[in-house]
């Protein structure tokens, strides 16, 4: 189940970032190198893709979690106390989902796991 959770959360996050980074899926394109929106979109796209495929998962998930915590406290928290009031539900959910992935690791169907299995096979031959 961890693998499925990792893949779905990574896909949703990468899609969210790619939409803003490239101006697709009904989202306006963010300006090149504009702080923090362009950098956040880059982290979302690359970090989400890495988590989705299971490569550098713990580090990518920790970076994604931190970026969502930053987004929540700098963008959303100023509007109101609770996420339902300030529009920060997605940021809070992504933050804790990626924190969970950082602690749980890859799960099934990860490139890291396949690479380790390949190395173990080569080492025993």
C-alpha positions as CSV (number, residue, x, y, z in Angstrom):
1,X,0.0,0.0,0.0
2,X,2.9,2.4,0.7
3,X,4.0,2.1,-2.9
4,X,0.5,3.0,-4.3
5,X,0.3,5.9,-1.8
6,X,3.7,7.2,-2.9
7,X,2.9,6.9,-6.6
8,X,-0.5,8.7,-6.3
9,X,0.8,11.5,-4.1
10,X,3.9,12.0,-6.3
11,X,1.8,12.1,-9.5
12,X,-0.6,14.6,-8.1
13,X,2.2,16.8,-6.8
14,X,4.2,16.6,-10.1
15,X,1.0,17.4,-12.0
16,X,0.3,20.4,-9.8
17,X,3.8,21.8,-10.3
18,X,3.9,21.1,-14.1
19,X,0.6,22.9,-14.6
20,X,2.0,26.1,-13.1
21,X,5.5,25.6,-14.6
22,X,4.3,25.1,-18.1
23,X,1.0,26.9,-18.0
24,X,-1.1,23.8,-18.8
25,X,-4.2,22.2,-17.5
26,X,-6.0,25.5,-17.0
27,X,-3.3,27.1,-14.9
28,X,-1.5,30.3,-15.7
29,X,2.3,29.9,-16.3
30,X,4.5,31.3,-13.6
31,X,7.2,33.7,-14.6
32,X,10.7,32.3,-15.1
33,X,12.8,32.4,-11.9
34,X,10.2,34.4,-10.0
35,X,10.5,33.8,-6.2
36,X,8.8,31.7,-4.8
37,X,6.3,30.6,-7.4
38,X,8.6,29.4,-10.1
39,X,10.9,27.6,-7.6
40,X,8.0,26.0,-5.9
41,X,6.7,24.7,-9.2
42,X,10.1,23.3,-10.0
43,X,10.3,21.5,-6.7
44,X,6.7,20.2,-7.1
45,X,7.4,18.9,-10.6
46,X,10.8,17.3,-10.1
47,X,10.2,16.3,-6.4
48,X,6.8,14.8,-7.2
49,X,8.2,12.9,-10.2
50,X,11.1,11.5,-8.1
51,X,8.7,10.4,-5.4
52,X,6.4,8.9,-7.9
53,X,9.1,6.8,-9.6
54,X,10.8,5.9,-6.3
55,X,14.2,7.5,-6.8
56,X,15.7,9.4,-3.9
57,X,12.3,9.1,-2.4
58,X,13.1,10.0,1.2
59,X,15.1,13.1,0.3
60,X,12.7,14.3,-2.3
61,X,9.7,13.7,0.0
62,X,11.4,15.7,2.8
63,X,12.1,18.6,0.4
64,X,8.5,18.5,-0.9
65,X,7.1,18.4,2.6
66,X,9.3,21.4,3.6
67,X,8.2,23.4,0.6
68,X,4.5,22.8,1.4
69,X,5.1,23.8,5.1
70,X,6.8,27.0,3.8
71,X,3.9,27.6,1.4
72,X,1.3,27.1,4.2
73,X,3.0,29.4,6.7
74,X,4.0,32.2,4.3
75,X,1.1,32.3,1.9
76,X,-2.0,30.7,3.6
77,X,-1.5,31.3,7.4
78,X,-1.6,35.1,7.0
79,X,-5.2,34.8,5.8
80,X,-6.7,33.0,8.8
81,X,-5.9,30.4,11.4
82,X,-7.4,27.2,10.1
83,X,-6.7,25.6,6.7
84,X,-10.4,25.6,5.7
85,X,-10.5,29.3,6.3
86,X,-7.2,30.3,4.5
87,X,-7.3,27.9,1.6
88,X,-4.3,25.9,2.8
89,X,-5.9,22.4,2.8
90,X,-3.8,21.2,-0.1
91,X,-0.6,22.6,1.3
92,X,-1.2,21.0,4.7
93,X,-2.2,17.6,3.2
94,X,0.7,17.5,0.9
95,X,3.1,18.5,3.7
96,X,2.0,15.7,5.9
97,X,1.7,13.1,3.1
98,X,5.3,13.8,2.0
99,X,6.4,13.7,5.6
100,X,4.8,10.3,6.0
101,X,6.5,9.1,2.7
102,X,9.9,10.4,4.0
103,X,9.5,8.2,7.1
104,X,8.0,5.1,5.5
105,X,10.2,5.0,2.4
106,X,9.6,3.7,-1.0
107,X,7.3,0.7,-0.6
108,X,6.8,-1.4,-3.7
109,X,7.4,-0.6,-7.3
110,X,10.3,1.8,-6.7
111,X,13.3,2.3,-9.0
112,X,15.6,2.3,-6.0
113,X,14.3,-1.1,-4.9
114,X,14.8,-2.5,-8.4
115,X,18.3,-1.1,-8.6
116,X,19.3,-2.6,-5.2
117,X,17.9,-6.0,-6.3
118,X,19.9,-5.7,-9.5
119,X,23.1,-4.9,-7.6
120,X,22.5,-7.8,-5.2
121,X,22.0,-10.2,-8.2
122,X,25.2,-9.0,-9.8
123,X,27.1,-9.2,-6.5
124,X,26.1,-12.9,-5.9
125,X,27.2,-14.0,-9.4
